[in-house]
Amino acid sequence: MLCLTDEESLFLKNIKDIAKREIQPSMPTNEDLIVLPEKTLKIMRLIGLFGLLIPKQYKGIGSSYFLYYLVIKEISKICTSHALTLLSHTLCTYIINEFGNEDQKRKYLPLMASGDIIGCVCMTEPDAGSDLDAIKTRADQQNDCFILNGNKHFITNGSTASLFIVLAKTSQGNNFFDKSLFIIDNENKQGVNSGKRENKMGFKGADTSQIFFSNVKLPLTNLLGKLGQGSLLISQAMMCSRIATASIALGIAELAYTITTKYLKNKPVNNLKDISLFVLAEIATDLKCCELMIFHGAELQASEKQITKHAAMTKYFVTEKAFQIVSNLMDLIGEDAYISKNRIERCYRDVRLCKIIEGTNEIQKLIISNYL
């Protein structure tokens, strides 16, 4: 069974304390923003959050997946926008660490660990959604470079990132091996333009933008992995981000549960007390089941076992259950839960996105069905 080392336990405690002290006070302001304030991003840099899954040899924390998912969950209880910003950046670092060559790792990972470089992964397109086989962004090889054209949307960290990992078609046809991954950094950003930052229903402080690529010239060394491996590498990396998304959803649901139990304790005893207790008992059980699915995912990753099916199951089950939990908790509170900017009202808006990002839950069910 997984457990944290003493060092990891202390790290997690410090993260929780600092987040409550330094990030939580900015919550009311963040709700009205469409990008996080530099002050709190600086705090994330100082405490090492941007280097969680980066090995120590590249100046990162070198944390276990278990610790990473716990950190994501705890940060989401303070501010989901910070958690989503961290998830997108960490997915970027994961891809480079797992699939990049040594030169790419040495060039980018130390700067990403310190937060001097913020990363994002560009997959989704306006006419493709979760169907990555339908993307139209292309990278055509011309002598000693690739020329990239196309556009992406709903990209977390899209307008604030200084490093982009882009999925683009590199051959004709429509199959699993017609796409590749590329790195765009500050040395080759000519032709890269960010569109407007989206004003979303939830996760309002997380930067979500369109990105346009117009004749972006990329050296051959900016190819990640081998030509035609893009879909394969993305599908492997998404296993980590799907469990991280489930961790955000669980953090939101646990926060809503804490808010509700405190609210009900301050209310006079009424005839609905037993019903409320039964609902809370069911929810406590569901929360534990969600937690165990995430922990088992971390355990499988630690043992380097295949987690495609489990990651899809975890993302599907936990995000669906978390949405149901928050909705049921709002029913227990009643009208007060529906008031604008009430924290549980915000939980309801935030948790809804977890069912959509990193592959909709319909996509997760499709993945699971392939293993039946």
N, C-alpha and C positions, 0 to 999 in steps of 0.2 A: 504493500500500500504506500502511496506517495505521502511524503511529509516534507516540510520545509526544514532546511538546516537552521541552526541558530543564527547564522549570518543573514539568511534569507528572511527569517522571521523578524529580525530587527530592521531590515531594509523595508519590509512591508509595513511595519508599524510606523516607521519614520515617514513613509510615503503618505499614509493615512493622516498622520498628525499635520504634516506640512500642507496637504491638500485642504484639510478643514480650516487651517489657520490662514493660508495665503490665497487659495483659489476660491473657496466658498463665499467669502465676502463680496466677490465680484459677480456672483450669480445673477442678481437682479439686473445689473448692467448688461451682462452677456445675453440675456433673453432678448434684448432690443438690438443686438448687433448681428452682423452677418459675417463677422470674422473675429477671432479671439484677440484680446488685447495683448500687446507685446509684453506687458508686465508679467502676465501669468505664463506665457510661453518661455520667458526667461527663467521662471521658477522651475518649469519642467526640464529645461536644459541643466540647471544647476544640480538637480537631484538625480540626474542620469536617466530620466524616463525615455529619452529618444534612443538610448543605446541598449535597451533591455535585452534583445535577442542577438546583439552583436557580440561576437567572442571578445574576450579580454585582449587577445593579441592585436585586435584592431581598435583598442581603446574603449570597448563597450563593457556592459555589465556582465554579459555572458550568463544571463539568467536561464533557469529551466522554463519549459513551457508552462509548468504548473504555477510558478511564481508569476509569469507574464499574465496568465489568465486571471489570477487573483488580483494583480495590480489593476488590470483593465476593469474588473468588476468594482473594485473599491473607488477608482477614479470616477466611474459612471454614477456612483451614488452622490458624488459631489457635483459633477458637471458632465453630462453626456457629451457635450461638444468637445471637451478636452479629451475624453476617452476615444471619440471617433477620429479626432485629429491624430492621436497617438496610434490608433489601429492602422490608419492609412500609411503613415510614415513607417511603422514597423513592418507592414507587408512589403514595402519597398526595400527595406534593409534585409528582410528575409530572402527575397528573390536574389539580390546581389550576393549575399553570403552563400546561399545554396547553389546558385547556378552561374555566378560570375567567375571569371578567371582571376588569377592571383593579382594581376595588374589592376583590374577593376576593383577588387576588394581593398587593396592598399590605397588606391586613389580616393575612393568614396566613403568607405565605412568609418574611418576615424572622424571625418568631418560630419557624418550623419550621426555618429554616437554622441558628439558634443552638441548637436542641434544647430551647428553652423550651416549645415545643409538640411533642409526639410524636403522630404520626398513625397511623391504621389504616384499612383499606378493608374494609367489611362487605358481603360478597356471599353466602357459603355459608350454607345453612340445613339444618336436620336432615333434612327430607324431599326436599331438592333435590340436594344434592351438587354435582357439576360442571355439572348441568343448570340454568342460570340462568333458563331459561324457566319452571321449575317453582316459583320462589320465591313465598312467600305474604305477605311483609311489604308493607304498603300505606301509601301517603301520599295521603290524601284532601284535596282542596282545599276549604277553608271560608272564603269571603270573602277576607281578607287574609293567610291562613296555610295551611300544610299540617299535618294531624294524622297522625303516624306511629305505626303499631302493627305489632308482629311480633317475631321473634327471629332471631338469627344464631348460628352456632357455628363452632368452629375458627378464631377470629379472632385472628391474630397481633397482639400489642400490645393485645389487647382490654380488659384491666383496667387498663393503665397509660397508655393514650392519653388525650389531652385534646381530640383532634379526630378525628371519625369521618366518613368518606365512606360513605354508605349507598345501596345499590341497592334501590329499592322500586317496586312496581307503582303506576301512577298512572292507569290506565284499565282498563276491563273487557276481557275476552278473553284470549287467550294468543298473543301475537305479538311480533315483534322490537321494536315501537315502543310497548309498553304499560308500559315501565319508565323511571324517571328517577333521577338522582343528586342527593343532598342532602348538605350540610355540616351537621354538628352540632358546636358548640363549647361552651365553658363557659358562654356566655350563654343557651343553650337546652338544657341537659342534664337538666332536670327531666323525670322519666319514663324516664331511661336508667339501666339497672342492669346491672352485670356479674355473671355467674354464676361458678361455681368455675373456678379455673385447672386446666387438664388436666395430669395427670401422664403424659407421653408416653414412648414407646419410645426416641426420640432427640430431639435438639434440646431437651434438658430445660430449659435455662435460658431459652428463649424463652417469653414470656408468651403462652399460648394459652387463650382464654376464650370462654364464651358471652356474648352481649349481648342484653338484653331491652329493647324499646321499648314503652312504655305511654302512649298519648295524648301523645306528644311534640309540642309546638307549635313549628313552624318558620316563620319569616317567609318571604315569597316570595323575598327576596333570597338565601336559602340554597340555592336551586335552582342546580345546576351545569349549565351549558349550557342547552339548551332542553328543554321538557317532551317526554317520549317519546324522548329521545336516550340514555337510560341504557345500554342494551345496546351501542349503537354506540360510545360513549365508553369503556366498560369493555373492549370487544373490542380497541380501538386501544391502550389503556394496557397491556393484558396482554401485548402483544408485547414490551415492555421487560422486564416482570417474568419472562417465560418465559426470555428469554436470561439474565437475572440468576440465575434458578434453575439453569440449566445451568452457570453460572459457579460457583455454590456446589458443585454436584455434581463439577465438574472439580477444584476446590480440594481436596475430600475425597479424590478418587481420586489426585491428585498427592501428597497427604500420605501416603496408604496406600502408594504406590509408594516414597516416600523411606524410610518405616519398614521396609518389606520388604527393600529393597536393603541398608540398614544391618544389618539382622538377619542376612541371608544372608552378608554379608562377615565376620561374626564367628563363623560356623560353619565347622568343618573341611571340607575338600574331600571330596565323596562321589560316588557313582555317578550321582546325580541332578543334578550340576552343569550339564551341558549342557542338560538338559531345563529347568532353572530359568532358564538364560540365554535359551533360546528363548522361554519364556513372557514373560520381562521385555522381550525385544525386541519381541514382539507388542504388549505393553501400552504400551511407549514410543511405538510407532507409533499406537496407538489414541488415546493422550493428545494427540498432535500433531494428529490429525484433529479431535478434539473442540475443541481450541484454535482451529483454523482456522475451524471453523463459527461459533464465538462471535465471532471477529474479523471475519468476513465480515458477520455480523449488525450489528456496530457500524459497519462501513463502509457498509452499506446505509442505516442510520439517519442517518449523517452526510450522505449524499447525498439524504436525504428520499425514498427509494424505498419502495415497498410491501414490507413484510416479513412479512405475515401467514403465508404459507406457510413462509418460511425460519425464522421464530421458532418455529413449531410443529415443524418438522423438527429444529431445534437442541435444543429442550427434550426432544423424544422421543429423539433419537439419543444425546445426551450423557448424559442421566440413565440411560438403559438401559445404555449402555456403561460408565458409571461404576460402576453397581451390579455389573455383571459383572466389572469390573476388581478391585474391592475383594474380591469373593468369590474370585476366582482367586488373589489375593495372600494371602488367608487360608489357602488350600490350600498355598501354598508354605511358609508359616511353620509350619503344623501346629497341634498342640494349644495352643501358647502363644498363638495368635491368638484363641482362644476364651475365654480367661480374662477374667472380669468386670473392667471398667474398664481393660483393655488398650486403648491408643489405636486400634489397628486394629479391635478389637471395637466401639469407639465409632463409628469410621468406617462400619462395616457397618450399624449401627443408624441412623445419621444419613442416609446416602446413600439408604436405602430411601424416606424421605419425599419425596425430590426427584422420584420418579416419580409422586407423587400430587398435590402442591400446584401451584397456578397452572394447574389443569386437568389431570386425569389423562392419562396417555399414550394412553389409548383416545380421549379427546377430541382429542388432538393428531393422531392418525391419521385421525380423522374430518375434521378441518380440512384436512389434507394431501390426503385423497381428493377433497375438493371442488375441488381445483386440477388434478386429473389429466385 
